Amino acid sequence: MHELWNTDIDIEAILGEQRLTLGEVLRWKPGSQIFFNTDPETFVDMVCGNVVMFRGKVGRKKDALAIKIEDVLDPQKEESYDS
C-alpha cells in the first residue's frame, strides 16, 4: 500500500476554455492571441484525468505562475472533463 502513495500522477490546471471554429484555429500563427473570459479572481479547476479534484486562484511566486488551492472537491460529486 505504501507504494501507491508514491505513484506519479498528472495534474492539469484548466485556466480557461473557449469555443472556436476550426477555421479560427487553423489561422493561428506565432504571436496569435487567444482570449478567455478569465480574470485574476476566477477560480481555476485542477484536474486529474478527467476528474476535478481542486479549485484555486492563479497567482505568482517569483517568476512562476502558481495556484493557491481554495477548495478540495469530492470527485464523486463534481462534474468531470471529457478528454
SVG drawing of the C-alpha trace seen along z (x, -y; Angstrom):
<svg xmlns="http://www.w3.org/2000/svg" viewBox="-22 -40 33 42">
<polyline fill="none" stroke="black" stroke-width="0.4" points="0.0,0.0 2.9,-2.4 3.9,-2.2 0.5,-3.5 1.3,-6.9 4.5,-7.2 2.7,-6.8 3.2,-9.7 0.0,-11.4 -0.6,-14.3 -2.5,-17.3 -3.7,-19.8 -4.9,-23.4 -7.7,-24.4 -7.1,-28.2 -10.0,-28.8 -12.0,-27.3 -13.0,-28.9 -15.2,-27.6 -13.7,-28.4 -14.3,-27.3 -11.8,-25.1 -11.2,-27.9 -10.1,-30.3 -7.8,-27.7 -6.2,-27.0 -5.4,-30.7 -3.3,-30.7 0.4,-31.5 3.2,-32.5 2.1,-35.7 -1.7,-34.9 -3.6,-35.6 -6.5,-33.6 -8.7,-35.4 -10.6,-33.8 -13.4,-35.1 -11.0,-34.6 -9.7,-37.2 -7.4,-37.0 -10.4,-36.4 -11.7,-33.4 -11.4,-30.0 -9.2,-27.5 -10.1,-23.8 -7.3,-21.4 -8.0,-18.1 -6.5,-14.6 -7.5,-12.5 -11.0,-13.9 -11.9,-14.4 -12.0,-17.9 -10.0,-17.5 -9.3,-21.0 -10.3,-24.6 -8.0,-27.6 -6.9,-31.0 -3.9,-31.9 -1.1,-33.9 2.6,-34.3 5.6,-33.1 8.8,-34.7 9.0,-34.0 6.4,-31.2 2.7,-31.0 1.1,-29.4 -2.3,-28.2 -3.5,-28.7 -5.9,-25.8 -9.1,-27.2 -11.3,-24.1 -10.7,-20.4 -13.5,-18.8 -15.3,-15.4 -14.6,-13.8 -17.8,-11.7 -19.9,-14.9 -18.1,-17.0 -18.5,-17.2 -15.8,-15.6 -14.0,-17.0 -14.3,-14.9 -10.9,-14.4"/>
</svg>
